[in-house]
């Protein structure tokens, strides 16, 4: 008996009991769809969480900070007296650059300044960065350009920073202002004249007098916006960036002004040995982030990256997916029992037929192959239709999430159910294997039937 004969005979046997075959396949469809949809929800949560993390910054970037001055002994704080304390200086930056797998390193200084443009003002955090490293750290602009070597008072604005400019007259007497990131900016930071200062009262006139008697000590800098960054990164959207060397110079000028005001010279304690507030380290391959991060910690620094959150999330998501998949697997287990029951019932109904096949010389292996083929085809067809229904259910769930999610504009771009191609293919293969395994016992039973007893059966 050749393979084609086996296939034709198997299909005829399934078609002979159409309703029972349909109900058995339906069980496989429900089981497959249950597993796939449940697991797809886990993938959806994982991808959405990963997307939220990526908005906080690059997953390949390690942020390095000086070691804490205070450590905890039990529940009490104590001064860190480590004599070999590490400092964020040029030596540390060079050390980070020498680590294998590091793509780029940029020290950073941060401060808070006031910008004035006509009657509008904005108090915005400013960060100093090495201009040549902006491309490596994924700084992309929607308008203008990024910083270049030689830039001094040229600035790059985060996507939402321009919307922070407020009319100073309308803000008189108010402690808090509210701004809409979607609103049209009051100031064109690429074209309008801008003044920057550390005097946070600059431009605020009350009764014709400047409220800050020491305002003259702070320098006023004419600056120019040269670019606006793409939105979507919380570490960039609400900040302004300028050349690190230039920001260091004007911070020194601010410290001198503040020392004149207070009459106290700038502190020379250990904290001032940290030349930089933090250092960003870009790793070439995300798989190496944790290893390089640990190397930096071993040097005595505090280091963290978004992969810390990602690792924790992936462990949680794996547990959730296992639970959801287990719930769906119960349905497939019931379907497997249904396949076994269908095949056993088929043996009872075809006992005489099996006996005749044995008497006329059919090989035992051929008889077994017929039952295995029938069980396998039930699993395969059930898997195919189960995947089709899974994609339909996933589409409906995502549409409902878009309409009723209520999570802002990003909700319309997110999916709560994601079915990767490999999951669909694996599911079809798995249901086919389940069908074959379920049909193994009935096939063995058919092969062991006595030919004479089978022929006598009515």
N, C-alpha and C positions, 0 to 999 in steps of 0.2 A: 504493500500500500504506500503510494508516494505521498509527498507533502501536500500536493494539491487536493488529493482525495480526502486527506485528513481535515483540511480546512473546509472543504465543501460539506463534509459530513457533520462537522462541528457546528457550522452555521445553520444547517438544516435542523439539527437537534434543538438549537436555541430558538429558532423561528417557530418550531412546532409548539412550544409552550411560551407564546409571546407575552402573555400577561405576567407570568411568573418571572420570565427573563427581565421584563421591564421593571417590575418591582424590585428585583435584586439589583439591577443597575441603578435604580433610583436611590437605593440605600448607599451605594458607593458614591453617587453624585453628592448626596447630602453630607456624607462623611468627608469627602475631599474638599467641598466648599467650606465646611466648618473649619477644618484645619487651616486652609489657605487664608481665609478671611481673618481668622483669629491671629495668625502669625503676621499677616499684612498690617494689622493694627499696631503690632509691636514695632514693625519696621517704620511705620508712619510716625509713631511717637519718637523713635530714635532719630530719624532724619529731621524732624521739626526741632528737637532739642539740639541737635548738632548745628542746625541753621541759626538758632538763637545764640549759641555759643560763638559761632563764627562772626556774628554781629558785634561781639565784644572785642574782637581783634583776631589776628592771625593765629591759627593753631600751630604754626611753625615758629612762633616767637616766644622767647623766654624773657621775662622781666626780672632783672637782677637788682636787688636793693642792698644797702649796707646791713650788716648784722644788727640785731636789736641791741639798744643800749641797756634795756631792762630784761632780765630773765626772771622766770618764776621758780621759786623753791617751795614746792607744795602749793599752798594757796596764798603765798606772800611774794610780792615783787622784791627783787634784789638787783643791785647794780651788777652789770656784766663786767667782770674784772679780768677778762682774758687778755693777757699781754700780747698775744699774737693775733689780735683782732685785725680783720681784713678791712681795707678801705677802698671805696670806689674812686680810683684815680686813673691816670693814664697808664700806669703799670698794669692795673687790673684789666683795663680795656685791651691792651696788647696781649695779655695772658688769655683772655677769652677768644681773641682772634686766632690764636695758635691752636685751639682745640680742633681736632679732626671732625669734619662734618659741619662746621660753622660756615655759613655763607656770608654774613655781614654782621657788623657790630656798630652800634651807635649809642654813645653816651647821651644823656638828656638832662636838661635843666628845666625846671618849671617855675612859673611865677604867675602873678595875677596883675593885670593892667587895665587901664581905662582907655577906651578909644573915643575920640570925639570927631564928628563930621557935621559941621554946621550946628544945627540945634539938636542933633541926635547924639546920644552917647550909648556905650555898651561896656560893661565890665566882663571881660572874658579871660579865661585861663590861657596862658601862652606857653608854648613848649619850644625849647631850643633843640635842634636836631642837626646832624651832619648832612648837608644837602645832598652829597653824593650817594647817600644810602637810601634816599626816599624811594627810589624805584624798587630796590631790593625788599623794602618793607611794605610794598603794595600800596604806595600812595598814588592814586589815580585821580586825575582832575576831570571835571565836566566842562570847565572854562579855564582859559589861561594855561599856565604851566606850573610845574613843581619848582622848588628852589634849586638854584645852580651854584656851583662854586664861584665865590666872589660876591654873592648877594650879601648885602648888609641889612638895610632897612626894608627889604622886600619881604612880603608876608604871603603865606598860603592859608586860606581860611577853610575850616571844616564846613561841611554842607549846611549845617544849621546855624553856624556862628553869625552869618550876616543878618539873620532874622532877630537877633538879640538887641539890635539898636532900637532905642526908645526915644521919644520926644521928651526932653528934659522938662519942658514947661508942664506937660500933662502929668509928669511924675512928681511934681512938687507936693510934699506932705504925705506921700505914700511910701511905705517901707518895703513893699513887695510889688513887683510887677509880673504880669503874666504875658507870655508871648506864644504865638502860634507858629510852629515850625513850617506849616503849610502856607503861611501868609506871605504876601509879597514884601521883600525887605524894604525898609525905609531908606537904606543906603546902598548904593552900588559900590561895593568895596573894591572893585577893579578900576573904577573910573573916578569916583569922588575923592576929594582931599581928606586925608586921615591924619590925626595927631594921636600919638600914644604917650602915656605917662603913668608913673606909679602913684601919682597924686589922685587918690580915689574920690576927691571932692572937686577935681578940676572941671570947670564948666558949669558948676552948680552955684548960681548967684542968689543970694537972699538979702533983700534990702540994699542991693547995690554993692555988697561986700563979699569977698571970698570968705567962706566959712573956715577955711584952713589958713591960719596965720603963717604956717611954715611952707606954704605952697611954692614959694619962690625957690626953695632948696631943691625941688624935684625938677629934673630936666624934662623938656617937652621934645618929642622926636617926631619929625615928619616921616611917615611911613607910606608904603605903597603896596596894595594888594596885587599879586600877580597870578593868583590861581584860586579856584574853589574846588574842593575835593568831592569825589563821588559820595553819595550818602550810603548809610547802611553799616557803619562801624562806630560803635559807641565811644571808642577811644580816640576818634578823630572828629566826629560830627560837630562837637561843641567846643572845639579848641582852635587856636591860631598857632601857626608854626613859623619859626624864623631860624636863621642861621645860629647854630649853637655858639660859635665864637662871639658873635655880636650880642647875643643875649647875655652871655657871661660878662661882657664889658658893661652893659647898662645895669646889670644886677649889682656889680661893684659900685657903680655910681649911686645906685639907690641906697646901698649899705652905708656909703659915706654920708649921704644926706640924712639918713636915720640916726647915724652916730652923732651928727651935729645937733639934731633935735633932742636926742636923749642925753647927750653929753657923755655917753659910754662908748668906748671903742669896741669895734666888732669882736666878738668872742673868739678866743684862740683855743678853745677846748677841742677834744678829740673829734667832735662831730664835724668841725670845719676841715678835718683831714679828708673827708669825703668830698672830693671835688665835684662829683655829679650826684644828682638826686636819684637817678637810676640809670641802668644800661640795658638797652634792648639787644638781644642776641637772636639772629635769624638762623635757623637750622635748615639745611638743604632738604633733608628727608624727615617727614613727621615721625617716622618710626624711631628716629634717633633722639627725639626731643627729651624723653624721660632720662635716657642715659647721660646726655650732655648736661641736663638740668642737675642731675645728681653729682656730676663732676664739679659743677660750679658750687654746689652746696658744700662739697668736701673741701673747697678752698676757703670756706668760712663765711660765705655770703648767703643772703636769703634769696631764693629763686622760686618763681612759680610760673606756670604756663596754663593756658586754657585746656591743655590735654589732661591736667589734673581733674578737671570737671568731666572731661570727656570719658576718661577711664572709669570714673565712678558711675557715670551715666550708662556706659556700655554694660557694666556688670548688672546694673539694675534692669536694663532693657532685656538682657539675656534671661534673667529670672522671669520677667513678665512674659516674654515670648514662650518660655518653657511652660509656664502655667497655662497661657492661652492655647498653645499647641496641644497640651495634654487634654484640655477640655474638648477640643475638636477631635482628638484621637479616639475618644470614647465612641463618637459616632462612626468613625471608620472601623473600629473594632466590631461594632454591631453589624456593620455592612459585611465584614469578613466572615462573621458567623452566618450571615444570610447566604453568602456564596457557597459556603460549605454545606449548608442545609439544602440549597438548590441542587447541588451536585449529587448529594446522597439520595434525594428524592428522585433524581434522574436515573440513578442506578436501579432503584426499585422498579421504576417504570420500564426500564430497558433491559431488565435482567435476561429475558429470553433472547433479545437481540444480541446481547453480549455473548451468550452461550453459542448462538449460531455463528458469530464471528470467529469464536475460538475453534469450533468444529471444522469450519471450512479453511482453517489454517492461518488466521490473522495472528500476527505476533503480539505477545503480551505488551511489548513496549508501545506498539501502535494503539492498542486499546487505552493504555495510560495516557498517551499523547493527546488522544481525542478529548478526554476529560480535562487534562491540563490546559489544552487550547481553549476550551469553552470557558473555564474559570478565568484564564488570562485575558480573553477578549472581553469578558464582563468587567474585569478590573480596568482594562485600557479604555473602553468606551465610557465607563463611569468616571474615570479620571479626566478624559477630554471634556465631557459635558460639565463636570465639576469645576474645572478651570474656567470654562466659559462663563458659568454662573458666578464664579468668584470675581472675575473681572467686571461683570455687570454690577454685582453687589458693591465692589470697591468704587466704581464710578458713582453709584447712587450715594454712598456714604460721603464721598468727597464733595458732591454737589450739595448735599444737606449741610455739611460742615461750612461750606462757603456762604450759604444763605443764613444759617442760624448760629454760626460760630461766635459772632460778636467780638472778635479779637482785633479789630482794626483792619487797615488796608493789607497787612501782611497775611491775614487769614485767607484772603482770596487767592493767594499764591501758594498756600500750603496744602498738603494732603494728609489726611489722617489715616489713609489706607494706601500702602504701596506694595505692589506685587512684582518683585524682580523676575526677570526672565528665567533665571536659574531655578527659582522656586517653582514656577509653573512646570518646567521640564522635569524637575525632580519629583514633583507631585504625580505626574503621569507615570513615570517610571516606578514610583513607589506603589501606586495603586495596582499596576500590572503585577508587580512582585507579590503584593498582598493577595491578588486573585490566584496566582500560581500556587502560593503557599496554602491558601484556603482549599484549592482543588487537589492538593497532593494526597490527602487521606482518602477522599472519594476515588481518585485514580488508582491508588494502591488496592483499595477494596474491590474495584471492578476487575483488576488484574488477577485477584486471588479467587474469584468466583469459579466454582466447579462447572465445567461445560455441560455435563449431563444434568446436574441439578438446575442449572439455568434454563436448559431447553424444556424441562418438565414444568417449569413455573408458568402458571396461567395468569 
